[in-house]
Amino acid sequence: MGSIDQRESEAEWARSLAEGRGGHSGFQLLAHGIEAHARRALLAERACHSLEVQSYIFEDGHSTRRLLRQLIQAAQRGVRVRLLLDDLSVGHQQYRLAKLDSHPNIEVRLFNPIPSGRRFTLTRLASLVLNARRLNRRMHNKLWLADRSLAIFGGRNLGDDYFSSDSRHLFIDIDALAVGGETPERLAQSFDAYWNHPLAVPLAKFARARDGQAWRALDDELERICAEPSRTGKEYDEALDELRRDDRDELARRLEWAAARVLWDDPEVAAMRGLPPRELRMSGKVVEEFDRVEHSLEVVSGYLIPHDLDGIDLFALLARGVKVMAITNALEATDVPLVHGGYAPWRKPLLAAGAKLYEIRYQPLTRSRMRARLRARTRLKLSRPRSNSLHAKTFAFDHDRLMIASFNLDPRSVWWNCELGVVIESVALNRELRGINAFGVLPEHSYEVRIDQGRLSWISDDGNGRLRCYHRERGNPWRRFQAWIARVLRLERLL
C-alpha cells in the first residue's frame, strides 16, 4: 500500500462518497468466499485509525493466519485493533491469541468465557457443563469494521470452511460490504455495546504471553507460514491483488446505495437467567419485518425450525397468501443433525400450507457446465470442496428489501444467541439475492422437497442431467439417529 495519508483518505473517500445521500450507505453482496476473504484483508490493509473484528467462531487455518498477519501489520501502522471472539471455539488457541494480545495496539476479549478449567480439554468441558445455564448464551455476531466507515457483516465466521479454501468442507455463505453512510456507524455502536459489556472479558485474565514482544515471534511465524507455496495461498493472494488493482471508481460503480436498519440483540440478554424480553432481542424487530411482507418471502437458513419463534410466523404469511420459499440443509449436508431433527417434523405442514421447500445437497459441483455457470457470476475463481453445507442467513422480503444477518430462523437465534443483521431497502440487491437463491435451488445443488398423498419425496439431479425422485431422505445411520433423538426428546427449542 501507499502512504499513511493515502490510507486515511480511504475512510474519508467512503464518507465523501456518502455525502448528499441522506445517510444511505453503499452495499455490495459478497457471495463467494475468496472475495469475502480478500475484502476483509483489504479493509485491514487500508485501515488507518481503527479495526474492529467480532466473530462467533475463530479457527486456525490458511485464511485466519493471513488475516491475523493483517491485524499485526495494521497495529504496526498505529491502528487500534480490537478483536472480540465468542469463547466457545477459542480453546487452546488462547495461547496464540495471547501473543497477538501482547502488541500494544491490539486487545483481545472473549465473550461469555468459560470461567475456569480452561487449560485442558476435559476440565474445560466440565466447566462448560457445570455452567451450562449461563454458557448456553453465545455471541453469534460477525463483523469486520475498518475506521468505522467500511464494514463487512453477515453469516461468515473466521475459518477456512467459510472462505472457499482448498478444505474438505465448504460452508455456503453470504455477507455484505457497507461503505459510508449510517450503516457502518450503527454497526460500530453495536460493536461498542458488546465490547463494553461485562461479559466481554480481556483475554489477559486467562492467558498472557510470557514476553511482551511475543507478537513479533507470532508475526515471524505467520510470515513464514503464509510464504509457503500452496494452492489456497495462491488463490487468496491473487484475489487480494485483484482487489488492490481495482480503483475507487470500480468499487463505487458496483455499490448499491440504500437506506438500511441495523438490528442486534442487546448483549445483556446473554447475562439473563430467564427468557429475555422482546424489547432487548433482535427478533422483535425481525417480527416487524415479517409483518410488513405482502407478496413473497425467500428464506435461506442453514438451521430452520419454524416453531416457537415469538411472532416470526411462516404459517401466518402462508395463510394470508404470501408466497414463501425456504432453503435449508438436507440431512446429508447439515453440520448439526440434531437441528435437522427439530426441523424435519415441520416439512409436511409447511408444504401442505403452500410453501416451496429446498434442501441443499452434500455433494459438491463437479460437472463443467455447472462450473461455467458459477464462473459467469463472479470474476474470482472458486476452489472445489469435497462437501457442501449451507450456512447463509438471508431474507428477501417482497421485491424491495432484504436482510443479511447472523440470524437463523430457529429458536436458538430468537431466544438464546446474540445476533446481528442489517435490513436493506433495495430493489436491486433484492433482485441479486433472489438470483443467487435461484442458482442454489437448481437440481444440481439441492433437493426440492414435495408432498404427495401424505408422503415426502426429494427431487434432484441424478448426476447425468436427469431428475430423480427419492422417497427416503439421504443420510448415514449416525445422522439419522441424531435427528431421531432430537425429535424424541423434543429438543427444538434448544437447537
Solvent accessible surface area in square Angstrom, and as a share of the most:
residue,aa,sasa,rsa
1,M,116,0.52
2,G,36,0.35
3,S,60,0.39
4,I,88,0.45
5,D,102,0.53
6,Q,100,0.45
7,R,18,0.07
8,E,59,0.27
9,S,39,0.25
10,E,17,0.08
11,A,1,0.01
12,E,98,0.44
13,W,32,0.11
14,A,0,0.00
15,R,99,0.36
16,S,59,0.38
17,L,39,0.19
18,A,10,0.08
19,E,131,0.59
20,G,88,0.85
21,R,97,0.36
22,G,72,0.69
23,G,27,0.26
24,H,67,0.30
25,S,1,0.00
26,G,0,0.00
27,F,0,0.00
28,Q,12,0.06
29,L,10,0.05
30,L,0,0.00
31,A,29,0.22
32,H,29,0.13
33,G,2,0.02
34,I,4,0.02
35,E,11,0.05
36,A,0,0.00
37,H,5,0.02
38,A,1,0.01
39,R,11,0.04
40,R,7,0.03
41,A,4,0.03
42,L,8,0.04
43,L,15,0.07
44,A,0,0.00
45,E,18,0.08
46,R,37,0.13
47,A,1,0.01
48,C,16,0.10
49,H,104,0.46
50,S,17,0.11
51,L,0,0.00
52,E,3,0.02
53,V,1,0.01
54,Q,2,0.01
55,S,1,0.01
56,Y,40,0.15
57,I,34,0.17
58,F,8,0.03
59,E,65,0.29
60,D,69,0.36
61,G,9,0.08
62,H,63,0.28
63,S,0,0.00
64,T,1,0.01
65,R,57,0.21
66,R,27,0.10
67,L,5,0.02
68,L,3,0.01
69,R,50,0.18
70,Q,18,0.08
71,L,4,0.02
72,I,1,0.00
73,Q,64,0.29
74,A,0,0.00
75,A,0,0.00
76,Q,101,0.45
77,R,64,0.23
78,G,50,0.48
79,V,0,0.00
80,R,133,0.48
81,V,1,0.00
82,R,13,0.05
83,L,1,0.00
84,L,0,0.00
85,L,1,0.01
86,D,0,0.00
87,D,0,0.00
88,L,67,0.33
89,S,38,0.24
90,V,2,0.01
91,G,18,0.17
92,H,99,0.44
93,Q,38,0.17
94,Q,4,0.02
95,Y,101,0.38
96,R,47,0.17
97,L,0,0.00
98,A,5,0.04
99,K,74,0.31
100,L,0,0.00
101,D,29,0.15
102,S,26,0.17
103,H,6,0.03
104,P,114,0.72
105,N,53,0.27
106,I,8,0.04
107,E,55,0.25
108,V,1,0.00
109,R,48,0.17
110,L,0,0.00
111,F,0,0.00
112,N,0,0.00
113,P,8,0.05
114,I,4,0.02
115,P,63,0.40
116,S,65,0.42
117,G,32,0.31
118,R,17,0.06
119,R,164,0.60
120,F,114,0.47
121,T,94,0.55
122,L,141,0.70
123,T,58,0.34
124,R,26,0.10
125,L,100,0.50
126,A,49,0.38
127,S,7,0.04
128,L,49,0.24
129,V,99,0.57
130,L,150,0.74
131,N,45,0.23
132,A,52,0.40
133,R,157,0.57
134,R,83,0.30
135,L,3,0.01
136,N,45,0.23
137,R,5,0.02
138,R,9,0.03
139,M,0,0.00
140,H,10,0.04
141,N,0,0.00
142,K,4,0.02
143,L,6,0.03
144,W,3,0.01
145,L,0,0.00
146,A,3,0.02
147,D,7,0.03
148,R,77,0.28
149,S,4,0.02
150,L,6,0.03
151,A,0,0.00
152,I,0,0.00
153,F,2,0.01
154,G,3,0.03
155,G,0,0.00
156,R,6,0.02
157,N,0,0.00
158,L,9,0.04
159,G,0,0.00
160,D,24,0.13
161,D,32,0.17
162,Y,7,0.03
163,F,0,0.00
164,S,8,0.05
165,S,3,0.02
166,D,72,0.38
167,S,27,0.17
168,R,168,0.61
169,H,39,0.18
170,L,32,0.16
171,F,20,0.08
172,I,61,0.31
173,D,3,0.02
174,I,9,0.05
175,D,0,0.00
176,A,0,0.00
177,L,1,0.01
178,A,0,0.00
179,V,0,0.00
180,G,2,0.02
181,G,15,0.15
182,E,99,0.44
183,T,6,0.03
184,P,1,0.00
185,E,96,0.43
186,R,100,0.36
187,L,0,0.00
188,A,3,0.02
189,Q,88,0.39
190,S,0,0.00
191,F,0,0.00
192,D,36,0.19
193,A,36,0.28
194,Y,0,0.00
195,W,4,0.01
196,N,106,0.54
197,H,22,0.10
198,P,113,0.71
199,L,22,0.11
200,A,6,0.05
201,V,24,0.14
202,P,57,0.36
203,L,0,0.00
204,A,24,0.18
205,K,151,0.64
206,F,48,0.20
207,A,9,0.07
208,R,186,0.68
209,A,29,0.22
210,R,252,0.92
211,D,79,0.41
212,G,50,0.48
213,Q,88,0.39
214,A,12,0.10
215,W,11,0.04
216,R,124,0.45
217,A,61,0.47
218,L,0,0.00
219,D,25,0.13
220,D,83,0.43
221,E,43,0.19
222,L,0,0.00
223,E,84,0.38
224,R,145,0.53
225,I,36,0.19
226,C,23,0.14
227,A,80,0.62
228,E,97,0.44
229,P,135,0.85
230,S,43,0.28
231,R,121,0.44
232,T,6,0.03
233,G,3,0.03
234,K,127,0.54
235,E,18,0.08
236,Y,5,0.02
237,D,67,0.35
238,E,72,0.32
239,A,3,0.03
240,L,17,0.08
241,D,53,0.28
242,E,39,0.17
243,L,2,0.01
244,R,96,0.35
245,R,175,0.64
246,D,28,0.15
247,D,88,0.46
248,R,84,0.31
249,D,110,0.57
250,E,40,0.18
251,L,16,0.08
252,A,30,0.23
253,R,170,0.62
254,R,65,0.24
255,L,11,0.06
256,E,67,0.30
257,W,55,0.19
258,A,4,0.03
259,A,39,0.30
260,A,32,0.25
261,R,83,0.30
262,V,11,0.07
263,L,13,0.06
264,W,53,0.19
265,D,2,0.01
266,D,49,0.25
267,P,6,0.04
268,E,71,0.32
269,V,3,0.02
270,A,1,0.00
271,A,43,0.34
272,M,53,0.24
273,R,178,0.65
274,G,45,0.44
275,L,83,0.41
276,P,3,0.02
277,P,52,0.33
278,R,100,0.36
279,E,145,0.65
280,L,46,0.23
281,R,13,0.05
282,M,2,0.01
283,S,2,0.01
284,G,9,0.09
285,K,105,0.45
286,V,0,0.00
287,V,13,0.07
288,E,93,0.42
289,E,9,0.04
290,F,3,0.01
291,D,96,0.50
292,R,109,0.40
293,V,0,0.00
294,E,115,0.52
295,H,120,0.54
296,S,22,0.14
297,L,1,0.00
298,E,24,0.11
299,V,1,0.01
300,V,7,0.04
301,S,0,0.00
302,G,3,0.03
303,Y,33,0.13
304,L,1,0.01
305,I,0,0.00
306,P,11,0.07
307,H,70,0.31
308,D,47,0.24
309,L,7,0.03
310,D,44,0.23
311,G,43,0.41
312,I,7,0.03
313,D,63,0.33
314,L,3,0.01
315,F,54,0.23
316,A,48,0.37
317,L,5,0.03
318,L,19,0.10
319,A,91,0.71
320,R,122,0.44
321,G,59,0.57
322,V,4,0.02
323,K,159,0.67
324,V,4,0.02
325,M,31,0.14
326,A,2,0.02
327,I,4,0.02
328,T,4,0.02
329,N,3,0.02
330,A,4,0.03
331,L,4,0.02
332,E,19,0.09
333,A,2,0.01
334,T,3,0.02
335,D,64,0.33
336,V,51,0.29
337,P,12,0.08
338,L,59,0.29
339,V,12,0.07
340,H,6,0.03
341,G,0,0.00
342,G,3,0.02
343,Y,3,0.01
344,A,11,0.09
345,P,71,0.45
346,W,59,0.21
347,R,12,0.04
348,K,87,0.37
349,P,52,0.33
350,L,1,0.01
351,L,22,0.11
352,A,79,0.62
353,A,47,0.36
354,G,51,0.49
355,A,7,0.05
356,K,98,0.41
357,L,1,0.00
358,Y,23,0.09
359,E,1,0.00
360,I,6,0.03
361,R,22,0.08
362,Y,90,0.34
363,Q,59,0.26
364,P,31,0.20
365,L,35,0.18
366,T,95,0.55
367,R,64,0.24
368,S,74,0.48
369,R,98,0.36
370,M,2,0.01
371,R,59,0.22
372,A,50,0.39
373,R,93,0.34
374,L,33,0.16
375,R,131,0.48
376,A,91,0.70
377,R,127,0.46
378,T,21,0.12
379,R,119,0.44
380,L,12,0.06
381,K,125,0.53
382,L,45,0.22
383,S,8,0.05
384,R,137,0.50
385,P,14,0.09
386,R,156,0.57
387,S,6,0.04
388,N,16,0.08
389,S,0,0.00
390,L,7,0.03
391,H,9,0.04
392,A,2,0.01
393,K,1,0.00
394,T,0,0.00
395,F,0,0.00
396,A,0,0.00
397,F,0,0.00
398,D,11,0.05
399,H,114,0.51
400,D,43,0.22
401,R,5,0.02
402,L,0,0.00
403,M,0,0.00
404,I,0,0.00
405,A,1,0.01
406,S,0,0.00
407,F,0,0.00
408,N,4,0.02
409,L,0,0.00
410,D,4,0.02
411,P,0,0.00
412,R,50,0.18
413,S,2,0.01
414,V,1,0.01
415,W,23,0.08
416,W,30,0.10
417,N,10,0.05
418,C,0,0.00
419,E,0,0.00
420,L,3,0.02
421,G,1,0.01
422,V,0,0.00
423,V,0,0.00
424,I,0,0.00
425,E,52,0.23
426,S,12,0.07
427,V,67,0.39
428,A,33,0.25
429,L,1,0.01
430,N,2,0.01
431,R,154,0.56
432,E,80,0.36
433,L,0,0.00
434,R,55,0.20
435,G,26,0.25
436,I,44,0.22
437,N,6,0.03
438,A,55,0.43
439,F,22,0.09
440,G,17,0.16
441,V,27,0.16
442,L,50,0.25
443,P,46,0.29
444,E,21,0.10
445,H,22,0.10
446,S,1,0.01
447,Y,5,0.02
448,E,32,0.15
449,V,2,0.01
450,R,113,0.41
451,I,59,0.30
452,D,97,0.50
453,Q,183,0.81
454,G,45,0.43
455,R,140,0.51
456,L,22,0.11
457,S,10,0.07
458,W,15,0.05
459,I,21,0.10
460,S,0,0.00
461,D,6,0.03
462,D,47,0.24
463,G,35,0.34
464,N,106,0.54
465,G,46,0.44
466,R,150,0.55
467,L,116,0.57
468,R,132,0.48
469,C,58,0.35
470,Y,27,0.10
471,H,99,0.44
472,R,164,0.60
473,E,24,0.11
474,R,91,0.33
475,G,20,0.19
476,N,78,0.40
477,P,111,0.70
478,W,160,0.56
479,R,48,0.17
480,R,57,0.21
481,F,97,0.41
482,Q,32,0.14
483,A,3,0.02
484,W,123,0.43
485,I,46,0.24
486,A,0,0.00
487,R,94,0.34
488,V,81,0.47
489,L,106,0.53
490,R,177,0.64
491,L,45,0.22
492,E,25,0.11
493,R,89,0.32
494,L,95,0.47
495,L,21,0.11
